[in-house]
Amino acid sequence: MRRQKIKIKKIEKKRSLEVTFSERRTGLFKKAGELYFLCSVEAAVIVFSPSRGPSSSATPPRKLSSMLPASRDQL
């Protein structure tokens, strides 16, 4: 059984948009944790919400700034 294609469109209702964002953010943070657990790699996720500002997650849990390079040359 094949998945049906859905048409991607902007979510107009603010409440629906916030709920969808929250669910996807949670899923993305969970995937980063799974990547750390399965492959022993450090992962950091930063997402920006229009209503609440930035959210971040790092695995293993520690200061996010320690995972980021000091300068753009290190990227």
C-alpha positions as a printed NumPy array, in Angstrom:
array([[ 0.   ,  0.   ,  0.   ],
       [ 1.494,  3.333, -1.073],
       [ 1.334,  6.539,  0.877],
       [-0.789,  9.205, -0.635],
       [ 0.835, 12.473, -1.566],
       [-0.323, 15.459,  0.377],
       [-0.246, 18.992, -0.87 ],
       [ 2.104, 21.129,  1.181],
       [ 0.582, 24.465,  2.089],
       [ 0.952, 27.092,  4.778],
       [-1.046, 26.463,  7.932],
       [-3.273, 29.491,  8.371],
       [-4.699, 28.874, 11.857],
       [-2.241, 30.117, 14.469],
       [-3.164, 27.461, 17.046],
       [-2.773, 24.629, 14.508],
       [ 0.562, 26.083, 13.419],
       [ 1.843, 26.139, 17.007],
       [ 0.684, 22.574, 17.698],
       [ 2.291, 21.263, 14.502],
       [ 5.527, 23.124, 15.245],
       [ 5.633, 21.714, 18.779],
       [ 5.102, 18.141, 17.565],
       [ 7.758, 18.431, 14.864],
       [10.234, 20.079, 17.268],
       [ 9.752, 17.219, 19.734],
       [10.286, 14.659, 16.974],
       [13.425, 16.415, 15.75 ],
       [14.903, 16.545, 19.258],
       [14.087, 12.851, 19.698],
       [15.857, 11.971, 16.421],
       [18.952, 13.881, 17.572],
       [18.942, 11.84 , 20.784],
       [18.627,  8.607, 18.819],
       [21.542,  9.632, 16.601],
       [23.665, 10.164, 19.701],
       [22.606,  6.849, 21.23 ],
       [23.095,  4.748, 18.088],
       [26.216,  6.367, 16.614],
       [27.873,  8.055, 19.617],
       [28.009, 11.414, 17.872],
       [27.327, 14.807, 19.364],
       [24.278, 16.537, 17.933],
       [22.819, 19.981, 18.433],
       [19.465, 21.236, 17.185],
       [18.358, 24.864, 17.227],
       [14.885, 25.769, 15.989],
       [13.224, 29.164, 15.885],
       [ 9.552, 29.537, 16.716],
       [ 7.788, 32.678, 15.553],
       [ 5.795, 32.82 , 18.799],
       [ 8.333, 31.739, 21.452],
       [11.775, 32.372, 19.982],
       [14.621, 29.842, 19.815],
       [14.601, 26.35 , 21.324],
       [17.649, 24.142, 21.512],
       [18.656, 20.63 , 22.364],
       [22.085, 19.053, 22.609],
       [23.188, 15.479, 23.053],
       [24.86 , 14.674, 25.313],
       [23.114, 17.252, 27.507],
       [25.541, 20.083, 28.178],
       [26.053, 23.678, 27.242],
       [25.19 , 24.152, 23.615],
       [27.883, 26.803, 23.178],
       [30.59 , 24.22 , 23.884],
       [29.501, 22.287, 20.775],
       [29.601, 25.243, 18.408],
       [32.848, 26.249, 16.679],
       [34.558, 29.412, 17.935],
       [34.703, 30.889, 14.439],
       [33.291, 30.315, 10.975],
       [36.699, 29.085,  9.814],
       [36.238, 25.904, 11.846],
       [33.019, 24.915, 10.027]])
